């Protein structure tokens, strides 16, 4: 039985209306489901594939390609630490080290309480304010290690 | 000094609403286009202006458009490439967040020029503010009759949709972007056929960069010779340049094409931070060759930077200072490229991680004499013509130039079996 909610289906239908081929909205459909469920489980993937008239394998080949589609469980908040060149020059490594130490997790891991997932990320396009990171939809720039604790506290 | 692209950007960077944009002359170029110009007429003025694509490759915009068969049946597509993800690049973000209607007007005129009836803005996921701003602006444009059916009574129709991505650098490559818009993995396509003939969903398609499209209304309104007059060299227009790294005042500025590297770094970016010396710069993002001190007086336009052995690329530069390890710097770049290789062709998928490992061991003090030879070989194997798309050749540009300009640094790492910068930057 397809477990997509009516809300999810409506949003997916809207995305389908923007493209001439149903399948072309596959990525959009995965994004929508991820917004509602935080990550894409095997069951969600199957449901979306059925709804898009795709095979599970076809849709998974797409889902596993894009780094912002999560095929594993993630925390309530995603920390994306920019590790690209300008941020690296301006101190990414000490930002990453402090985040890891404070949260007790490494890159790609989720805190035991399920609050944060820490991920490295490519250039966030704010290089004149490096180092930078994003938490969910919020961008933090000109970071100093001393500020990290207060920033994280906003999400706990 | 005229700054057509950024002149209306406010101090607080709040975006201009449709009404505000109209008040400063917005959508006049579109009105003129639909009233007085044929699609060929728009193409003609853009060709005469010699505008070159601002996404990195610098291909002539008018020439690119001219390969679209005007008489081909619809649908035809125009896509704004707003997937800004070249490391060190932050110029399109400003245009997207602050002047959304300038982009939309540029897109409508460009779509008219190639007779496209459907358009997409392919926006990077990370640009959350831009997503909100563009969504609102598209809705305003529909409401005002600038988008939709029979635009301003001209009989020209155009749909516009915002598509936000889900990551991967490959999406910036235009054929990979089209695959992604079709809901597929973002792998590049074989060319020919070129997108102008068979692009999105197999239909004629043009993909243009945001900064390129933002230039179009101004060129149409003021003409090719005005556009030429903006520049200090034969390469016309303004350019949004940016500087990041350990300079006093990192930032982005719209300036006449052809300002020198020295002016950008010393005057606009305020020079190096105290105690640091300029050592090198990637002039246009991660996939461009280093320029060094001897190049400080190079004019930053497409032909001059090419003559100096690099590429203007995106025009947003990353500075390397004398206390930052060049090996670590290049390792960071190659890590990025290795990670972002789409895996479609073997040299790129296998070669880039190998390069990253070699650089890693040199940086860690485990380098061997023969490693430098091995890196030089990779530069050849992953160079132009040996891979499916430009990602790996782009990745070789900073590596090859670093091996040349910073040879001593690589050799010291190997001879001393340690990173000589170790105590200076805390990167280890």
Interface residues (C-beta under 8 A of the other chain):
Chain A: X18 X19 X20 X21 X23 X24 X25 X26 X27 X28 X30 X31 X61 X62 X65 X66 X67 X68 X69 X80 X83 X84 X85 X86 X88 X89 X90 X91 X93 X94 X121 X122 X123 X124 X125 X126 X127 X128 X129 X130 X134 X137 X139
Chain B: X75 X84 X85 X86 X87 X88 X89 X90 X92 X93 X124 X125 X126 X127 X128 X129 X161 X163 X164 X165 X166 X167 X168 X169 X180 X181 X182 X183 X184 X185 X186 X201 X242 X243 X244 X245 X246 X250 X251 X252 X282 X286 X316 X318 X319 X320 X321 X324 X328 X329 X332 X333 X335 X336 X339 X340 X342 X426 X427
